[in-house]
Amino acid sequence: MPISPPTPKPRHDLDPGCNAVTYGAESPLRDPARFHVATDSRGSCVLLPDQVKAVAVGAEQARLLAAAAADPDEGLQARAGELLTTLGISPTAEPLEAARPAPPSLLRTLLLVLTRRCNLRCVYCYEHDWVSDGPADMPPATARAAVDQLFDHGDRWAPLTFYFFGGEPLLNRPALRAAVGRAERRAALEDKRVQFGITTNGVGLDAGTVEYLGAHEFHVTVSIDGSGARHDAQRPFATGGGSFTVVAAACERLLRTLPDAIGRATLLPGADPSQVRRELEEIGFRRVVVKPATPSSRDARSRPGTHIDERGERTDIAALEDEARAIEAAVRRRDGETLRSRRDLSRMLSLLELLAHGRRRIAHCGAGSALVAVDPGGGVYPCQRFVGDSAWQLDDIATMGASPAGEHPPPWPLRAQCLSCPARFTCAGGCPHQVSVLGGDLRSDDCAPHIREVELAALVSSRLEPEARAFLRDEGVVGERPCPLDLF
């Protein structure tokens, strides 16, 4: 199904004259798209963005190279060039165009927004963005039709994933059961593999529901913002009063059946990510995700220039430094269990895998290509964050199959500052929703957390000896080199 970003959102489009990086006669050492020096308390490295590669260097070497990146002095450039030749480093760069075509990526994930209703009133919820004349609940027939579309027009070889969102998806159990039943029946008939996931606030996790989710091998994420007062303040019941006591008891029930369920906390400004993580671990979660709240579309439109940052404020960089130290220490002591437990949740480990293979990310995610979201009325959107914004409705579930499946559109348009960013082939422009809906013009510090995360991953990668790299592969922390046609 060919999907192209709709035209009514021009803020993130680049002028055609900015589509490619232009290089003059100056040394490539002064081009951040080719060459970037990163440093932490344990050493330095040279990051080659175009090659997605990091090479360790000494302190004096790092100072020389950093100076050459800032100073056009010919003598300094010559000394730095000689050093790079000695180290076997060639800082090349390939222009990254805003509309660069990408290899095919077949539709393999369907996000079903089962309902707009919820029994909580979370303070940061983006549900109020939804403006729809359609049904609040997805009818079972629509859920079954959506499943059929993915089977009929999705990837014929990869497992198909069905993920359930809301509102609170457990408020619409008929549609949930209809989708799961149809997917399992078609998978059995067509010898396909399917997998299911759900994000829930936990209130509806009674014994019967937990048993059902376990029987169908669901991947479950529970939204829980820490313990006690913090959770109650951020996630009160719609009728008033805190929800923590109910949700915590439900989590204990869930974890007895599905011990790998994920606890996901949303941070408001001033919260300590490490403290919130500890609170979720004390509840019993072995797998924890802690992320800052992002502004909703309505908030961003009403307050132009709102700080948009996928990982939170600059103070979160300290948490990234802690994560890098913890990962490197786990590798040094050959602690495969700890690393595997972080595998699907840590973006830094994903970056280490990219660096291990010199693999570029052409698209930030699969939104609108490898995955789409379906709203309660059957509207199709790039992902669940776009649901309810009519300008971004791509199709309707009733007609989605009329287009050939599997045609990948060009990557989402990139912002001008992305074209020369040292993280351009590891970030690939950022979250499409944040860029396209919440605003395309970033301040210089908006990307600082991710750039620092890339630097830290590069530093860790540059210090790993061959035995450590082999250990990561043997333990399944870093996968084998992927097929070059795979995007994500």
C-alpha positions in Angstrom: 0.0 0.0 0.0 1.7 3.2 -1.1 1.6 5.8 1.6 2.8 9.4 1.2 2.7 12.1 3.8 -0.3 14.4 3.1 0.2 17.8 1.7 -1.5 20.1 4.2 1.5 19.9 6.6 4.3 21.9 4.8 6.2 23.0 7.9 8.7 20.1 7.8 9.3 20.2 4.0 12.7 21.3 2.8 13.3 23.8 0.0 14.5 21.8 -3.1 17.7 23.7 -2.9 18.4 22.2 0.5 17.9 18.6 -0.5 21.6 17.6 -0.6 24.7 18.5 1.5 27.0 20.7 -0.5 30.8 20.4 0.1 33.2 23.1 -0.9 37.0 23.1 -1.1 37.4 23.1 2.7 38.8 20.1 4.5 36.2 17.3 5.2 37.4 17.5 8.8 35.3 20.7 9.2 32.1 19.0 8.0 30.1 17.4 10.9 28.4 15.1 8.4 31.7 13.4 7.8 33.6 13.6 11.0 32.7 14.0 14.7 34.8 13.8 17.9 33.1 12.4 21.0 34.6 12.3 24.5 33.5 11.0 27.9 35.3 10.5 31.3 36.9 7.3 30.0 38.2 8.4 26.6 37.5 9.7 23.1 36.6 8.4 19.7 36.1 9.6 16.1 32.5 9.0 14.9 32.2 8.6 11.1 28.5 9.3 10.6 28.4 8.2 6.9 30.0 4.9 7.7 28.2 4.4 11.1 31.6 3.6 12.6 33.6 4.6 15.7 37.3 4.5 16.2 39.0 5.0 19.6 41.6 7.8 19.8 43.8 9.1 22.6 43.3 12.4 24.4 45.9 14.3 22.5 44.7 12.9 19.2 41.1 13.9 20.1 42.2 17.5 20.9 44.0 17.8 17.6 41.1 16.4 15.6 38.6 18.6 17.4 40.7 21.6 16.8 40.9 20.8 13.1 37.2 20.5 12.9 36.9 24.1 14.1 39.9 25.8 12.7 40.7 26.0 8.9 44.5 26.6 9.5 46.3 24.6 6.8 49.0 23.3 9.1 46.5 22.1 11.6 44.5 20.4 8.8 47.6 18.7 7.5 48.6 17.3 10.9 45.1 16.1 11.5 45.0 14.5 8.0 48.2 12.6 8.7 46.8 11.3 12.0 43.7 10.0 10.3 45.8 8.3 7.6 47.9 6.7 10.4 44.7 5.5 12.1 43.2 4.2 8.8 40.3 6.6 9.0 38.7 8.1 5.9 36.0 10.7 6.7 33.9 10.4 3.6 30.3 11.6 3.2 27.4 10.8 0.9 24.8 13.5 0.3 21.6 12.6 2.2 18.6 13.9 0.2 15.3 14.8 1.7 13.4 12.6 -0.7 15.9 9.8 -0.9 14.2 6.5 -2.1 14.3 3.6 0.3 14.2 -0.2 -0.3 10.8 -1.8 0.0 9.3 -2.3 3.4 6.2 -4.4 3.5 3.3 -3.8 5.9 3.6 -6.2 8.8 2.1 -4.4 11.9 -1.4 -3.2 12.5 -2.1 -0.9 15.5 -5.8 -1.2 16.3 -7.2 1.7 18.4 -10.1 -0.2 19.9 -11.8 2.8 21.7 -11.5 6.4 22.5 -13.0 5.8 25.9 -10.9 5.6 29.1 -11.5 5.1 32.8 -8.5 7.3 33.8 -7.8 11.0 33.2 -4.1 11.1 32.8 -2.7 14.6 33.0 -0.5 14.3 29.8 -2.9 12.2 27.7 -3.2 13.2 24.0 -6.7 11.7 23.6 -8.1 15.2 23.6 -6.5 15.7 20.2 -9.0 13.3 18.7 -11.8 15.0 16.9 -14.1 12.5 15.3 -17.7 12.0 14.3 -17.1 8.3 14.2 -17.8 5.6 16.8 -16.1 5.7 20.2 -15.7 1.9 20.1 -14.4 -0.1 17.2 -17.1 -2.6 16.1 -16.0 -6.3 16.0 -16.7 -6.3 12.3 -14.2 -3.5 11.7 -11.6 -5.3 13.8 -12.0 -8.5 11.8 -11.9 -6.5 8.5 -8.6 -4.8 9.6 -7.1 -8.2 10.4 -8.2 -9.5 6.9 -6.5 -6.5 5.2 -3.2 -7.2 6.9 -3.3 -10.9 5.9 -4.4 -10.1 2.4 -2.0 -7.2 1.7 0.8 -7.4 4.2 4.2 -9.1 4.2 3.8 -12.7 3.1 6.9 -13.9 4.8 7.4 -12.1 8.1 5.3 -12.6 11.2 2.3 -10.3 11.4 1.8 -8.2 14.5 -1.4 -6.9 15.9 -1.1 -4.3 18.7 -4.1 -2.9 20.6 -4.3 0.7 21.9 -7.0 3.1 23.2 -8.2 5.0 25.1 -8.2 2.0 27.3 -8.4 -1.0 24.9 -9.7 -3.4 27.6 -12.9 -1.4 27.6 -13.7 -2.9 24.2 -13.1 -6.6 24.8 -15.5 -7.7 22.0 -13.4 -6.1 19.3 -10.2 -7.4 21.0 -11.4 -11.0 21.0 -12.8 -10.6 17.5 -9.4 -9.5 16.1 -7.5 -12.2 18.0 -9.9 -14.9 16.9 -9.8 -13.9 13.2 -6.0 -13.6 13.2 -5.4 -17.0 14.8 -7.9 -18.7 12.5 -6.3 -17.2 9.4 -2.8 -17.9 10.7 -3.7 -21.6 11.1 -5.2 -21.8 7.7 -2.4 -20.0 5.9 0.6 -21.3 8.0 1.4 -17.8 9.2 2.9 -16.6 12.5 1.1 -13.9 14.4 1.9 -12.1 17.6 -0.2 -9.8 19.8 0.5 -6.8 22.0 -1.4 -4.4 24.1 -0.8 -1.2 26.1 -3.2 -0.9 29.0 -3.6 1.2 32.1 -4.0 -2.0 34.1 -7.3 -1.3 35.7 -9.0 -4.0 33.7 -6.5 -6.7 34.4 -8.8 -9.0 36.3 -8.0 -12.7 36.6 -10.0 -13.7 33.5 -8.3 -11.1 31.4 -4.9 -12.0 32.6 -5.6 -15.7 31.8 -6.8 -14.7 28.3 -3.7 -12.6 27.6 -1.4 -15.4 28.8 -3.2 -18.0 26.7 -2.7 -16.0 23.6 0.9 -15.0 24.4 0.3 -11.3 24.5 3.2 -8.9 24.9 1.8 -6.6 27.6 2.8 -3.1 28.5 1.2 -1.5 31.6 1.3 2.3 31.9 2.2 2.9 35.6 4.1 6.1 36.6 5.9 4.9 39.7 4.5 4.2 43.1 1.9 5.9 45.3 1.5 9.7 45.2 3.2 10.2 41.8 1.1 7.7 40.0 -2.1 8.9 41.7 -1.4 12.6 40.8 -0.7 11.8 37.1 -3.2 9.0 36.5 -6.4 9.6 38.5 -9.6 7.8 37.8 -12.2 9.5 35.6 -14.5 9.6 38.6 -11.8 11.1 40.9 -9.2 9.6 43.2 -5.9 7.8 42.7 -5.6 4.5 40.7 -2.3 3.2 42.1 -3.7 0.7 44.6 -5.9 -1.0 41.9 -3.2 -0.9 39.2 -0.4 -2.2 41.5 -2.5 -5.2 42.5 -3.4 -5.9 38.9 0.3 -5.7 38.0 1.2 -8.3 40.6 -1.6 -10.6 39.2 -0.3 -10.0 35.6 3.4 -10.7 36.4 2.6 -14.1 37.9 1.3 -15.1 34.5 3.4 -12.9 32.2 6.7 -12.1 34.0 8.1 -10.4 31.0 5.4 -7.7 30.9 6.7 -4.2 30.6 6.1 -1.4 33.1 6.1 1.9 31.3 6.3 5.2 33.2 5.8 8.7 31.8 7.8 11.5 33.3 6.7 15.0 33.9 9.4 17.7 34.4 11.4 17.4 37.6 10.9 13.6 38.0 14.0 11.5 38.6 14.1 8.7 36.0 16.3 6.5 38.1 13.9 6.7 41.1 10.9 5.9 38.9 12.7 2.9 37.4 13.5 1.6 40.9 9.8 2.0 42.0 8.6 -0.1 39.0 11.2 -2.7 39.7 10.0 -2.9 43.3 6.5 -3.6 42.1 8.0 -6.6 40.3 8.7 -5.4 36.7 11.9 -6.9 35.2 11.4 -4.9 32.1 11.0 -1.1 32.5 10.6 1.8 30.1 10.8 5.4 31.4 10.1 8.2 29.0 9.2 11.9 29.3 5.7 13.1 28.3 5.7 14.8 24.9 3.3 17.7 24.1 0.1 16.8 22.3 -0.7 18.2 18.9 -3.1 20.7 20.4 -0.6 21.9 23.0 2.1 22.4 20.4 -0.2 24.3 18.1 -1.4 26.6 20.8 2.2 27.2 22.0 4.5 27.6 19.0 8.1 26.8 19.8 7.2 24.3 22.5 10.3 22.3 23.3 10.0 18.9 21.6 12.4 16.2 22.6 11.9 12.5 22.3 14.0 11.7 25.4 13.1 14.7 27.6 15.0 17.7 29.0 18.8 18.2 28.9 19.0 16.9 32.5 18.1 13.5 31.1 21.6 13.3 29.5 22.9 12.3 33.0 20.7 9.2 32.8 22.1 8.4 29.4 25.6 8.6 30.8 24.6 6.2 33.5 23.1 3.8 31.0 26.3 3.8 28.9 28.4 3.0 32.0 26.0 0.3 33.0 26.0 -1.3 29.6 29.8 -1.2 29.2 30.3 -2.6 32.7 27.9 -5.5 31.9 29.9 -6.3 28.8 33.1 -6.2 30.7 31.9 -8.7 33.2 30.2 -10.8 30.5 26.7 -10.4 32.0 24.6 -11.6 29.2 21.4 -11.9 31.3 21.4 -8.2 32.2 22.1 -7.2 28.6 19.4 -9.4 27.1 16.9 -8.0 29.6 17.6 -4.6 28.2 17.7 -5.7 24.5 14.3 -4.7 23.3 14.0 -1.6 25.6 17.4 0.2 25.3 17.9 2.4 22.3 21.6 2.5 23.2 21.9 -1.2 22.6 20.2 -0.7 19.3 22.8 1.9 18.4 25.6 -0.5 19.4 24.1 -2.9 16.9 24.1 -0.3 14.1 27.7 0.5 14.9 28.7 -3.1 15.0 27.5 -3.6 11.4 28.0 -0.1 10.0 24.3 -0.1 9.3 22.4 3.0 8.4 18.9 3.8 9.4 17.2 5.4 6.4 13.8 5.8 8.2 13.3 6.5 11.9 10.5 4.0 12.2 8.0 2.1 10.1 5.2 4.6 10.5 3.1 4.6 7.3 5.0 1.8 5.7 5.8 -1.2 7.8 3.0 -0.3 10.2 -0.3 1.6 10.1 -2.9 2.4 12.8 -6.7 1.9 12.4 -9.1 4.1 14.4 -12.5 3.0 15.8 -14.2 4.0 12.6 -11.8 2.2 10.3 -9.7 5.2 9.3 -6.0 4.4 8.5 -3.2 6.6 9.9 0.6 6.4 9.9 0.7 5.4 13.6 -1.5 5.7 16.7 -0.2 9.2 17.5 -1.7 10.5 14.2 -5.1 9.0 14.9 -7.8 11.7 15.0 -6.0 14.2 12.9 -8.0 14.2 9.7 -5.1 15.8 7.7 -3.1 12.6 8.3 -5.7 10.0 7.4 -4.2 7.9 4.7 -7.0 5.6 3.8 -10.0 3.6 5.1 -9.9 0.0 6.1 -12.6 -0.8 3.6 -10.5 0.4 0.6 -7.0 0.0 1.9 -6.5 -3.2 -0.2 -7.3 -1.4 -3.4 -3.7 -0.2 -3.6 -0.7 -2.5 -4.2 0.8 -3.6 -1.0 4.4 -3.2 -0.1 5.3 -0.1 -2.0 7.5 1.9 0.3 7.2 5.7 0.0 10.3 8.0 0.3 11.4 8.5 3.8 9.6 11.2 5.8 11.0 14.7 4.8 14.0 15.7 6.8 14.6 19.0 8.4 17.5 21.1 7.1 19.6 20.7 10.2 19.4 16.9 9.9 21.3 16.8 6.7 24.7 17.6 8.3 24.0 16.1 11.8 26.5 13.5 13.1 23.5 11.4 14.1 21.8 11.5 10.8 22.1 7.8 9.9 21.2 6.6 13.4 18.3 8.9 14.0 17.0 9.4 10.4 15.1 12.6 11.2 13.3 11.7 14.4 9.8 10.6 15.3 7.5 11.5 12.3 4.7 12.6 14.6 6.9 14.9 16.6 8.5 16.4 13.5 5.4 16.5 11.3 2.6 17.5 13.7 4.3 19.1 16.6 6.5 21.3 14.6 9.5 20.9 12.3 11.8 23.7 13.4 14.0 22.6 16.2 16.2 24.8 18.5 19.9 23.8 18.7 19.4 21.9 22.0 16.3 19.9 20.9 18.4 17.1 19.5 21.1 17.2 22.2 19.9 14.1 24.1 19.9 11.9 21.0 23.2 13.2 19.7 24.8 12.6 23.1 23.3 9.1 23.1 24.9 8.4 19.8 28.2 9.8 21.0 28.0 7.5 24.1 27.2 4.4 22.0 30.1 5.3 19.7 32.4 5.6 22.7 31.4 2.3 24.1 31.6 0.6 20.7 35.1 2.0 20.0 36.4 0.5 23.3 35.1 -3.0 22.7 37.7 -5.6 22.0 37.0 -8.4 19.4 36.3 -10.8 22.3 33.6 -8.5 23.7 32.0 -8.1 20.3 31.9 -11.8 19.8 30.3 -12.1 23.3 27.5 -9.7 22.3 26.8 -11.7 19.2 26.9 -15.1 20.9 24.5 -13.9 23.7 22.1 -12.5 21.1 22.5 -8.9 22.4 23.7 -7.8 18.9 22.3 -9.7 16.0 24.0 -11.0 13.0 24.6 -8.6 10.1 21.1 -8.1 8.6 20.0 -8.3 5.0 20.8 -4.9 3.4 17.1 -4.7 2.2 15.9 -4.6 5.8 15.0 -1.1 7.0 14.3 -1.4 10.7 
